[in-house]
Amino acid sequence: MSFIIIVLYFFECKTFQLLQFGLLVVSGSRMTAAFLSFLLAGPVLLAAGSHDSNNGTTPVVLWHGMGEHPSLYRATHYVQRVREFCDSCCNPLSMGAIKKMIEEEISGVYVLSLMIGKNVIEDTENGFFSDVNEQVSMVCSQLAQDPKLKDGYNGMGFSQGAQFLRAVAQRCPSPPMKALISIGGQHQGVYGLPRCPGESSHICDMIRKALNSGAYTDLVQKHLVQAQYWHDPLNDNLYKKHSLFLADINQERGVNETYKKNLQLLEKFVMVKFLQDTVVDPVDTEWFGFLKTGQAKETETLQESVLYKEDRLGLAAMDKAKKLVFLASEGDHLQFTRDWFNKNLLPYLR
Ligand SMILES: *[C@@H]1O[C@H](CO)[C@@H](O)[C@H](O)[C@H]1NC(C)=O
């Protein structure tokens, strides 16, 4: 094994209003490289899409979760390792490949890919996208302005992109999202680090504490994307009170009837969980479950949660209406084959 360096850096911007808080965990391990890109999957949106006619098909909007940030990687000595990791993990799933695959399967379909940008530092400097709530509203206006989407679209979110797209569904009903497909999304947030299940590792615990102690400060909430879905079951009050993004969309501070109404406009909400996921902890979050409040070992399913029992978000109603679909895939985070995709997800896009 190798050493781990935790670098907490504060990136000061021209205006002094913006401090970028980042946590770089650098180690020789491949999975830590995964964590690096997971943690820093950042705040910039780039749009790419073709402009054919809709052809009677339903457009697809993709929101990716793990971006590549070459400038940042170059700053480390691990550029090659990270690249190798990304090649093995992300290439088959790069939004370009997914877009192409969907276009091949559904001829004439319009696929819009909202991608996490390439240069996290530069784009954080202008300070605009580092707040997930702002990213969501940017995406909302981008979707509203796209004439090809006016009759509706299917949303497909990967990893953190999944919960961000859910926020789009809840906040921005126009244009209408028909199906939301969440692939390895973290709907109840995360409380853990890759390859660090539960409380098992001292090192992971230490890193967790670092994020933990700062995650709910306003500064970190506004500028570290992952802090915005950090869910600490041991500090439930802090989470509910200070989580600017996740606690809001999950109705932790109150019930926003608009969210509830809008989410129920979905025809389907499909959640894919990866059975051997080593990146997301707890993996139950991919099916909207989480750790029971007050401890960090036992988990509960969505159906066991207060959110569901009180139906604060309309999920129980959606379940009853058979709108919720829970799919499991063998493999690690975001690993699936084209056959699996065609068999399990493609039907929801047609
Ligand atoms: C509820 O959500 C809508 C849509 O995002 C928003 O406009 C409204 O301000 C929210 N209401 C409250 C009380 O937060």
The ligand as a Gaussian input file, in Angstrom:
#p B3LYP/6-31G(d) Opt

LIG

0 1
 C      -40.620000      25.161000      -3.551000
 O      -40.009000      24.856000      -4.780000
 C      -40.239000      25.802000      -5.805000
 C      -39.621000      25.249000      -7.074000
 O      -38.232000      25.159000      -6.973000
 C      -39.674000      27.143000      -5.405000
 O      -39.941000      28.110000      -6.399000
 C      -40.271000      27.585000      -4.083000
 O      -39.658000      28.761000      -3.639000
 C      -40.114000      26.493000      -3.031000
 N      -40.841000      26.856000      -1.839000
 C      -40.286000      26.877000      -0.655000
 C      -41.199000      27.231000       0.469000
 O      -39.113000      26.622000      -0.471000

